[in-house]
Amino acid sequence: MRSKERMNKWAEHIEAHKASGQTVTKWCEANSVNAKQFYNWRKRLSPSTNNSPTPKNLFIQAKAAPSIVPVNDQKLHNESSISIRIGMAVIDLHRGFEEDMLTSVVRAVTRAC
């Protein structure tokens, strides 16, 4: 496997671990990945490592600005709830929610993620 392919494979492993919410040990066991290699690659690919062999364009940091889209009231009458996912957070909306409160919660969750 070429070095770029290997780096991309490990970057995918690291992102999958982050999204899983599991500890490194549990994620590595579940995915047949050597934990020692995982830690090594996570350190190598970390943006804070100055001498990292990672190409600068392998990772980009993106931030999404929250936007509130008006919800059709008829949809709320037909559905018991709506769930919004932001990173690992889930916001459940039920009939009669306050739009100002939702805006504040989305902004707070986005900053925390």
Buried (B, 14 or more C-beta within 10 A) or exposed (E): EEEEEEBBEBBEBBEEBEEBEBEBEEBBEEEEBEBEEBEEBBEBBEEEEEEBEBEEEEBEEEEEEBEEEEBEEEEBEEEEEBEBEBEEBEBEBEEEBEEEEBEEBBEEBBEEE
